[in-house]
Structure formats: structure tokens, C-alpha cells
Amino acid sequence: MTSYYAHGLQIDSEIPLPELRPGSNRAADVHIRYGPVPTALPDPVKSCGFFQAAPDTLLLTVKDVGRYLVTHGRDIVVEPLPDCSEDLVRVFLLGSTFGALLHQRHLLVMHASSIETARGAVLFVGPRGHGKSTLLAALVDRGHAMLADDVTAVSVESPSGPVAFGAFPRQRLCTDTATRFDHPLEALPRVPSSNKYLVPVPRFCPGPLPVHAIYALDVHEAADIHLESVNAAQRFALVGRNTYRSAFLFGLGLSRMHFHAAARLARSVQVACVTRPVTPFMLDELVDRLEEEFGGPEVSRTVPQ
């Protein structure tokens, strides 16, 4: 077992996880190991193609990769198929599998990139292709510390308000974005089964950090950047729409928990929609406009990588 730290959790893993930061000597919150995994759950509440779910249990079956069993928010057992690469096993372990575990731990799991600012954590949500990764890379280039590239875990249990946890100090970037920010492609590992590269970030915030705001990214045919606050009903819908692997929730018996967590986050933080032109991207102008809203980088909690 090797000790790691991510999403506010101490992780002991039999599987090497080089993307994660080293852990400490405290007791592990999560245990990951290789082992036999059943082909089906005995009494699933929901069975939907690649996963089956019941309270406190989720079975994930990935074609040509293997099976993952997640139980009680504490244990992950992985049974890879013969000859499947460890790199590919980690893609689904650190993605959908860990997303299920975070749900089981009653965290609000947002499909969002996130950064540290002087006012707290800022989350960015939006459909694929709307520029979340490019915007995150630009903000990191401006000196902000990254919390998470794709999945941000949020706890709403603190009396002082929702807090976000850092994931791990790597970002997935397509060729164009990696080249734009002068990352040497020949020195970067490729993300298996994708056209992206795994890029280390120079500044990372492990959190926890109070959540200041959520920005939903959108595009339009106009020539300007438009920012508009979102009303209360739209806020709740936006949080629900951008929950990571929300299809898991019903089978896990967590729909009610998620409803209350999403409602608390929606009413506790600023939420706005920021719309940019389809073309040109206007990336520098977009970053300038956002920094007018939440300020520049905060360096006190940043962990250099």
C-alpha cells in the first residue's frame, strides 16, 4: 500500500497513483486494492448499461478495461482485464469510480474545474467544448492555483458554508491548448483513449476552501463578453445539471441527500452565467472580465508543485 491525498481524503492504494500527491501518516479514509469483483450485484436498485447501484454499493463495468466495486465510501476493489494497461485502469479509477465514492461520502460532486482566489474557491461549469479547460489553463498561467481540473468535491456540512477540496495537481489539455501555453508535448504523457495530454500544474491548492462563486460558461454569436447573475430557481437547476455522474444517485439511495446539498450550495454562493463569442475565443479578455469579479491570485495557501 502507498499513501496518497486527494479530495480531502487520505488514500491507501495497492495501485500506483502517480497523479496524486503523497499522503501523510494518519489513518486512511479510503482503501484501494486489486481483487475479484462480481459481474453483477445481487439486488441492484438501478442497472444502467455500464453500472449497477444499490445503497452504499456501485459496480462499474468498463468494456476492454475491467470492473470496479465501490462500497461504503471507503473501499474500492479493481479487477482489470488481462493485458489492460495500468494507465487505462487509472483513467476510470480516478474518474467515474472515485466520483461514485465521493457521492457515497455525501459530498456534492460537481462536474467543474476550480481555482483559488482571494475570495475563496471559484468553480466553472458548462458543456463540453465551451472552454473550461482552456480557461483554467489561462487562469493558472495568470498565477491562480488550481483545485481541480474536471471534478470538484464540495461539502455543505460546515456551519460557515460550502467548502471545496482540491483533487490532484494535473490537468488534461488538448494539443492546441497545451501548445498555446508552451507545454512540451513530447515530454507529456498522453491520457489513454483520448486526444489529451496530462499536464502538471505549477500551483495547486489542496483545500478545503470556502466556495465563493460558480460561473456557468456559454457561447453566443455576438461580439462581446456578457456576464449575468442567475436567479434562485436557475441556480438550483444549474447545480443539478452539472453534478458529476448524477445517474449514480438514485441507485445509491442519495437523491434526497443530493437535493438538499444542491439547494444549500445554490443559495449560499454567487452564481452567474458568463457568455463569450464563439469566435474569436477572446481568452485574455475573458480572464480580465472574470478577475474583475473575483480578483487576482491568492498565494498564501498555494502548494508549489
Secondary structure, DSSP 8 states (H G I E B T S, - for coil): -EEEEETTEEEEESS--TTSEE--SS--SEEEEE----SS-SS-SEEETTEEEETTEEEEEETTTEEEEEETTTEEEEEE-TT--HHHHHHHIIIIIHHHHHHHTT-EEES-EEEEETTEEEEEE--TTSSHHHHHHHHHHTT--EEESS-EEEE--STT--EEE---SEEEEEHHHHHHTT--GGGS-B-TTSSEEEEE-SEE----EEEEEEEEEEEESSSS-EEEE--HHHHHHHHHHTBTTTTHHHHHT-HHHHHHHHHHHHHHSEEEEEEEESSS--HHHHHHHHHHHH-S---TT-EE-
